[in-house]
Every structure is written in structure tokens, then in C-alpha cells.
Amino acid sequence: MAAHDEDGKKKKKKGGKRTKFPMQLISDPRQRHVSFSKRKKGLFGKCAALSSLFSDTGAVEIASVVISQCGKVFSFGHPSPDTVFHRYQGGGGLDSGKTGFLVG
């Protein structure tokens, strides 16, 4: 059903902004697992999109690790998670010898 104003005309929607919900623990374990799976898929999708944007130049190496509540580890990386982690641990940079990692 569409919302109407006082004159009976349809109201126009204001923008396509999402409603923000406060971060809080989801009490139902099944709903928590579903939310975790969706967020994990979204995060890995963003990582894949970022790596594909710069794949022709080779300027981006990306890795993401997510650990579930039961301890299962999920990872995404380009070119591979191991390659990126070894480079990070070894301190090997691109040309200048420095790494440019953003951890948030």
C-alpha cells in the first residue's frame, strides 16, 4: 500500500537510504548463523570486487579472514590468502619496501 498525504495524493519516497540498526547480539543461534553467513558473503564479495578492479595492474593484494563462533576459519585472498599473509609477515612491500595495509 502506498502512503498518502492529506489531499489523498501519493507521497514520494525520500531517497533510497537504508535504515541503520544498532549493533547488538542476535539471541537466536540460527538467525545469528544466517546473519554471519550473509555478512561473510558480502565481505568476500567486496574483496573480490576490489581485487578485480585492479587485477590488470596487479596493484592490489587483498586478504580477509573471518572466524565463526564455533572456530571455523574462512578466508579470501587475491592472489591467495597465504601469499598475502606471508608478504605481510615478511614485511615485503611493492617497490619501496613498505607495506600499505589498512586494518579496520
Rosetta silent file (secondary structure, phi, psi, omega in degrees, C-alpha in Angstrom):
SEQUENCE: MAAHDEDGKKKKKKGGKRTKFPMQLISDPRQRHVSFSKRKKGLFGKCAALSSLFSDTGAVEIASVVISQCGKVFSFGHPSPDTVFHRYQGGGGLDSGKTGFLVG
SCORE:     score description
SCORE:     0.000 S_00000001
   1 L     0.000  138.764  179.241    0.000    0.000    0.000 S_00000001
   2 L   -88.243  146.878  176.869    1.257    3.448   -0.828 S_00000001
   3 L   -79.662  143.536 -179.655    1.306    6.230    1.734 S_00000001
   4 E  -122.519  149.844  176.218   -0.970    9.185    1.038 S_00000001
   5 L   -89.777 -169.155 -175.598   -0.846   12.786    2.203 S_00000001
   6 L   -63.707  -30.756 -178.553   -3.775   14.905    3.400 S_00000001
   7 L   -83.769   -0.848 -179.140   -5.045   15.579   -0.151 S_00000001
   8 L    87.554    2.706  178.709   -5.194   11.889   -0.978 S_00000001
   9 L   -86.285  152.731  178.733   -2.195   12.103   -3.315 S_00000001
  10 E   -69.384  138.812  175.593    0.619    9.568   -3.136 S_00000001
  11 L   -83.582  143.377  175.770    3.680   10.690   -1.213 S_00000001
  12 L   -83.836  143.712  176.944    7.025   10.444   -2.926 S_00000001
  13 L   -73.663  145.081  178.639    9.669    8.367   -1.239 S_00000001
  14 L   -97.336  105.248  173.698   12.650   10.277    0.066 S_00000001
  15 L    59.184  175.366 -179.763   15.874    8.748   -1.224 S_00000001
  16 L  -116.541   40.390 -177.993   16.930    5.163   -1.022 S_00000001
  17 L   -76.926  145.363  177.881   18.744    5.269    2.300 S_00000001
  18 L   -83.573  151.713  174.518   18.895    2.167    4.423 S_00000001
  19 L   -81.504  130.035  179.666   17.645    2.131    7.964 S_00000001
  20 L   -90.899  131.038  176.622   20.515    1.696   10.411 S_00000001
  21 L  -107.447  143.686  178.450   20.015   -0.753   13.217 S_00000001
  22 L   -67.152  145.453  177.901   22.176   -0.690   16.335 S_00000001
  23 L   -73.871  124.600  177.460   24.732   -3.491   16.585 S_00000001
  24 L  -152.088  159.850 -178.931   23.608   -5.961   19.185 S_00000001
  25 L   -67.374  132.361  175.875   23.904   -9.665   19.842 S_00000001
  26 L   -86.116  119.579 -171.691   21.359  -11.780   17.975 S_00000001
  27 L   -73.665  -35.233 -179.138   19.949  -14.122   20.593 S_00000001
  28 L   -78.322  120.252 -177.167   18.642  -16.882   18.291 S_00000001
  29 H   -60.094  -34.612  179.153   21.606  -19.063   17.182 S_00000001
  30 H   -68.715  -43.035  177.373   20.012  -19.884   13.808 S_00000001
  31 H   -66.124  -36.180  177.946   19.384  -16.225   12.994 S_00000001
  32 H   -63.814  -41.381  179.053   22.911  -15.392   14.153 S_00000001
  33 H   -66.128  -40.931  178.234   24.344  -18.028   11.787 S_00000001
  34 H   -62.964  -44.983  179.496   22.270  -16.724    8.872 S_00000001
  35 H   -63.569  -41.874  177.685   23.405  -13.164    9.566 S_00000001
  36 H   -60.143  -45.843 -178.528   27.037  -14.303    9.828 S_00000001
  37 H   -63.018  -42.176  179.714   26.809  -16.151    6.513 S_00000001
  38 H   -66.564  -42.589  179.574   25.278  -13.165    4.724 S_00000001
  39 H   -67.250  -37.988  177.927   27.827  -10.727    6.123 S_00000001
  40 H   -64.226  -44.484  178.203   30.688  -13.079    5.271 S_00000001
  41 H   -61.740  -42.286  178.905   29.431  -13.423    1.716 S_00000001
  42 H   -64.516  -42.240  179.147   29.089   -9.642    1.428 S_00000001
  43 H   -63.901  -47.247 -179.459   32.589   -9.026    2.792 S_00000001
  44 H   -67.007  -32.651  176.070   34.199  -11.566    0.467 S_00000001
  45 H   -65.251  -41.252  177.009   32.194  -10.163   -2.457 S_00000001
  46 H   -64.525  -39.913  177.981   33.529   -6.665   -1.746 S_00000001
  47 H   -63.387  -42.771  179.219   37.068   -8.056   -1.552 S_00000001
  48 H   -64.579  -40.612  178.996   36.615   -9.847   -4.879 S_00000001
  49 H   -63.934  -42.724  179.611   35.229   -6.695   -6.500 S_00000001
  50 H   -64.064  -43.438 -179.176   38.143   -4.617   -5.236 S_00000001
  51 H   -68.954  -32.958  179.515   40.720   -7.129   -6.454 S_00000001
  52 H   -74.410  -27.587  177.592   39.058   -7.417   -9.867 S_00000001
  53 H   -62.489  -35.077 -175.864   39.022   -3.622  -10.304 S_00000001
  54 L  -113.059   17.585 -175.778   42.810   -3.560  -10.143 S_00000001
  55 L   -65.801  -32.002 -178.636   43.607   -7.037  -11.470 S_00000001
  56 L   -71.444  -27.589 -179.906   45.080   -5.758  -14.749 S_00000001
  57 L   -92.695  -20.494 -177.784   47.641   -3.564  -12.951 S_00000001
  58 L    70.431   19.786 -175.162   48.465   -6.020  -10.177 S_00000001
  59 L   -83.448   -9.582 -175.514   48.471   -3.124   -7.717 S_00000001
  60 L  -121.591  127.893  167.670   46.183   -4.769   -5.172 S_00000001
  61 L  -120.930  128.810 -173.782   46.787   -7.734   -2.946 S_00000001
  62 E  -135.562  143.018  175.679   43.938   -8.367   -0.540 S_00000001
  63 E  -143.962  143.346  178.590   43.213  -10.889    2.186 S_00000001
  64 E  -141.004  134.668  179.201   40.353  -11.259    4.597 S_00000001
  65 E  -124.735  132.903  177.951   39.929  -13.784    7.408 S_00000001
  66 E  -128.807  132.837  179.213   36.684  -14.462    9.251 S_00000001
  67 E  -116.750  124.974 -178.096   36.377  -16.868   12.169 S_00000001
  68 L   -74.103  171.721 -177.846   32.939  -18.190   13.077 S_00000001
  69 L   -63.958  -29.768 -179.519   31.644  -18.505   16.610 S_00000001
  70 L   -88.835    1.023  174.304   32.422  -22.228   16.632 S_00000001
  71 L    99.052    4.707  178.793   36.012  -21.575   15.496 S_00000001
  72 L   -77.868  134.193 -175.507   35.803  -22.386   11.800 S_00000001
  73 E  -100.489  131.757  176.248   38.125  -20.203    9.711 S_00000001
  74 E  -121.382  138.388 -179.229   37.068  -18.702    6.372 S_00000001
  75 E  -141.472  152.537  174.012   39.475  -16.762    4.184 S_00000001
  76 E  -135.691  140.801  176.816   39.590  -14.899    0.906 S_00000001
  77 E  -158.228  151.756  175.372   42.670  -13.591   -0.800 S_00000001
  78 E  -135.362  118.445    9.510   43.983  -12.348   -4.084 S_00000001
  79 L   -73.004  -34.230  169.973   46.257  -13.788   -5.416 S_00000001
  80 L  -155.786  155.513 -179.597   45.816  -16.138   -2.419 S_00000001
  81 H   -59.919  -41.592 -178.884   45.433  -15.597    1.324 S_00000001
  82 H   -61.221  -43.053  179.677   48.718  -17.380    2.052 S_00000001
  83 H   -60.179  -45.167 -178.339   50.650  -15.217   -0.411 S_00000001
  84 H   -67.966  -42.438 -179.346   49.313  -12.010    1.101 S_00000001
  85 H   -65.373  -41.947  179.014   49.869  -13.166    4.699 S_00000001
  86 H   -64.284  -38.820  178.079   53.438  -14.282    4.023 S_00000001
  87 H   -65.870  -39.371  179.414   54.179  -10.971    2.365 S_00000001
  88 H   -66.601  -46.188 -178.890   52.686   -9.102    5.315 S_00000001
  89 H   -66.664  -36.151 -179.309   54.601  -11.125    7.904 S_00000001
  90 H   -79.917  -13.036  179.502   57.854  -10.846    5.974 S_00000001
  91 L    78.776   12.114  179.725   57.480   -7.109    5.509 S_00000001
  92 L   -74.317  123.649 -179.693   57.918   -7.328    1.738 S_00000001
  93 L  -101.121 -168.735  179.248   56.404   -4.303    0.067 S_00000001
  94 L   -74.795  -87.239  179.348   55.742   -3.383   -3.533 S_00000001
  95 L  -109.999  -32.620 -172.897   58.665   -1.227   -4.719 S_00000001
  96 L   -87.353   -3.106 -178.444   59.516    0.914   -1.718 S_00000001
  97 L    82.687    3.418  178.878   59.922   -1.958    0.744 S_00000001
  98 L  -113.006  149.739  176.295   56.917   -0.806    2.762 S_00000001
  99 L   -99.690  146.345  178.966   53.536   -2.460    3.015 S_00000001
 100 L  -115.525   78.281 -176.765   50.343   -0.480    2.726 S_00000001
 101 L  -103.850  137.030  176.193   47.855   -2.372    4.820 S_00000001
 102 L  -110.816  115.321  179.852   44.623   -0.943    6.100 S_00000001
 103 L  -113.808  125.900 -176.869   43.335   -2.815    9.117 S_00000001
 104 L  -132.068    0.000    0.000   39.966   -1.798   10.450 S_00000001
